[in-house]
Amino acid sequence: VSKRLTPVNKIDQSEPYRFLLSTVHGIQDNYNQQNAISLKEILSVEHGQLIRSAQFNYMFDIEFLLEQYPLEFRLKPLLIVHGDSRHDNQSIKNQCSPYPQIEICPARLDIPFGTHHTKMMFLLYETGLRIVIHTANLILQDWRQKTQGIWISPICPKTNDDRESKTNFKKDLLEYIERYRARQLQFWQKTINEHDFSSINVHLISSTPGRHTGPDLNKFGHLKLRQTLKNYLNLDKDEQYNSSPIIGQFSSIGSLGPNANSWLTKEFLTSLKQLSSSSLESPELKLIYPTVENVRTSLEGYMAGGSLPYNMQNAMRQTWLVNYLHRWKADHRHRSQASPHIKTYLRATNDQFKDILWFLVTSANLSKAAWGVLEKNNTQLMIRSYEIGVLYTPKQFSKATFSLPDSPSFPIPYDLPPVKYQTSDKPWIVDVAYKDKPDSHGNMWDPS
Ligand SMILES: CNc1ccc(C(=O)O)c(C(=O)O)c1
């Protein structure tokens, strides 16, 4: 078969990073051409003959989801993996009952306040298996006018031997799926085993509910990130980066404790700052989370704030957090008004932000539930939720760093350096009324 000389579809054009944003309804179309894709385009017939698929997510609109599949694929077997919360279970069952081709798989949530946050697709084609890891719920609102992040694997061909990636992606993905202990996932465990993952060049960073200890201590959450950065960021003379800045960007914030030292800097930042060698320096941590003004002036207006569930109860207990906060600004991607539902973390080489040491896109917000909190004298990591993301390290792309002026440069979703909150800026809080200024649709926000 002749090798394609020029990539013809958006996914092949996104090589080598395969990191795309969701298309945005209502912006100039050329900003939806480069490194941007819709759910319909992900599921398009142009990628081959679909045999069956699985959709892992938190929120589902099954009618909307089926409409995104090409007509000829809508009757193929589809597995829906969702959180087993009581009320949600009923709605999922009701939504799926008219469709015999849909099977549902409840994810066990044995620790209170955990959610099945993971957003992932398994797409099995006649030519092989594609994995998609992303940040969007399977509802229209999440794919219409927001900024969502999407990693799309190559189509991994079937193989008779156990072809693993240089990043141990297959093994990590199987470990993650094993934690569901669900018979509905056995077909997919077998299928993953039978496919060649050697073309995958990203690391899997996931979370599963549990009190992970002993040999499992570094398998999930922020300790998996710490371990992976330690093992794969073999930069020469990496001490030069000990104080280089780190960015966290997210769409919700949990209860982080009475001061930065409670969890954010002492535990979470310690993992984010890991290089091949450890250091006592404390690099600057810059957090990106939308202001009220970001939400008010967004394409969706205050409605965007419904997907930014940072609540007053947490916000009022951690006013110290505002000093770390930066605005959402994505002019270079034409998405400053496409409210972020994406979650990303990155480290730059210095505060010029011209080079990136690593980049993570994930479902995980800034919360202990997502990343885990150390317990029992740091011998166990307690995680409440399922999360999944992919980490890019330069070595996997034969680079020392991801240089942004390069071409093709790493498609960072927002403007760097980030812009600090000004004194007039307030973080968006979902359960507060905003009635002094109308939004881009002329509406106010009154959650009561
Ligand atoms: C409590 N449930 C959620 C909290 C935050 C988010 C988010 O991603 O910001 C989501 C979601 O959209 O999956 C659910």
The ligand as an ORCA input file, in Angstrom:
! r2SCAN-3c Opt
* xyz 0 1
  C     -18.494     17.431     40.327
  N     -18.411     17.181     38.930
  C     -17.537     17.843     38.078
  C     -16.697     18.872     38.515
  C     -15.841     19.495     37.584
  C     -15.819     19.081     36.244
  C     -14.873     19.715     35.264
  O     -14.405     19.000     34.342
  O     -14.562     20.904     35.431
  C     -16.671     18.050     35.826
  C     -16.685     17.615     34.404
  O     -17.025     18.455     33.537
  O     -16.346     16.444     34.146
  C     -17.519     17.424     36.731
*
